[in-house]
């Protein structure tokens, strides 16, 4: 029998290119948020099969989030945007978030007479 060699290498360029495009798109959105809020800081949290959540907190206390398909893409996007990346959402970082009446009523829901969460 002749020896045959099977190429088992997986070409990763398309996946890498796709991840790079996703990170670039997210970085653009992160930069727009930071510009609108006088600067910003970020934290990345794994949310399971759906990917990772990038939580943004602006210098003015405004906040928002984005979801990336993978943790690596989320971290790459934050890196590309040049923001400070916090490992945890606690302490001084969490204290920067400014919430209003709407957020408090939604968080407490019917318990304090706010709108129901349904």
C-alpha positions in Angstrom: 0.0 0.0 0.0 1.1 3.5 -0.7 1.6 5.9 2.1 -0.7 8.8 1.8 -0.5 11.9 3.9 -3.8 13.6 4.9 -3.6 17.3 5.6 -5.5 17.7 8.9 -4.6 21.4 9.5 -7.5 23.7 9.8 -7.2 27.0 8.0 -8.0 29.7 10.6 -7.6 32.8 8.6 -11.3 33.2 7.8 -12.3 32.8 11.5 -9.4 35.1 12.5 -10.5 37.7 9.9 -14.1 37.5 11.1 -13.1 37.9 14.7 -10.9 40.9 13.8 -13.8 42.5 11.9 -16.1 42.0 14.8 -13.6 43.4 17.3 -13.1 46.5 15.0 -16.8 47.1 14.7 -17.3 46.8 18.5 -14.3 49.1 19.1 -15.9 51.7 16.8 -19.1 51.5 18.9 -17.1 51.7 22.2 -15.2 54.8 21.0 -18.5 56.4 20.0 -19.8 55.8 23.5 -16.7 57.1 25.1 -16.8 60.2 23.0 -20.4 60.9 24.0 -19.7 60.4 27.7 -16.4 62.3 28.1 -14.4 59.0 28.2 -15.2 55.6 29.5 -14.0 52.4 31.2 -15.0 48.8 30.6 -15.4 45.4 32.1 -15.9 42.1 30.2 -18.1 39.4 31.7 -18.6 36.0 30.2 -22.4 35.3 29.7 -22.3 31.7 28.5 -22.9 30.4 25.0 -24.0 33.8 23.8 -20.5 35.2 24.4 -19.3 38.0 26.6 -20.8 41.3 27.7 -18.8 44.5 27.5 -20.1 46.9 30.2 -19.2 50.5 29.6 -19.2 53.2 32.2 -18.8 56.8 31.0 -17.0 59.6 32.9 -20.4 61.2 33.3 -21.9 58.1 34.9 -23.8 57.0 31.8 -23.5 53.3 31.1 -24.3 50.8 28.4 -23.3 47.4 27.2 -22.4 45.5 24.1 -22.3 41.7 23.5 -19.4 40.0 21.6 -19.6 36.4 20.3 -16.5 35.4 22.3 -14.5 36.6 25.3 -11.4 37.0 23.0 -13.3 39.3 20.6 -14.7 41.4 23.5 -11.3 41.8 25.1 -9.7 42.6 21.7 -12.4 45.3 21.1 -11.7 47.0 24.4 -8.0 46.8 23.7 -8.4 48.4 20.3 -10.5 51.2 21.8 -7.8 52.0 24.4 -10.1 52.0 27.4 -9.2 50.8 30.9 -10.4 47.3 31.3 -11.5 46.3 34.8 -11.5 42.6 35.8 -14.5 43.0 38.2 -17.5 45.2 38.3 -17.1 46.3 41.9 -15.8 49.1 44.2 -14.9 52.4 42.7 -15.8 51.3 39.2 -19.4 50.4 40.1 -19.7 53.6 42.1 -19.2 55.6 38.9 -22.6 54.4 37.5 -25.3 57.0 37.8 -28.8 55.6 37.8 -32.0 57.5 37.7 -35.6 56.9 38.6 -36.3 54.7 35.6 -33.5 52.3 36.5 -34.5 52.0 40.1 -38.2 51.4 39.2 -37.2 48.7 36.7 -34.8 47.0 39.1 -37.4 46.9 41.9 -40.4 46.4 39.7 -43.7 46.0 41.4 -42.1 45.9 44.8 -41.9 49.7 45.0 -44.7 50.5 42.6 -42.6 50.6 39.4 -43.6 49.1 36.1 -43.8 45.3 36.0 -41.0 43.4 34.3 -43.4 41.6 32.0 
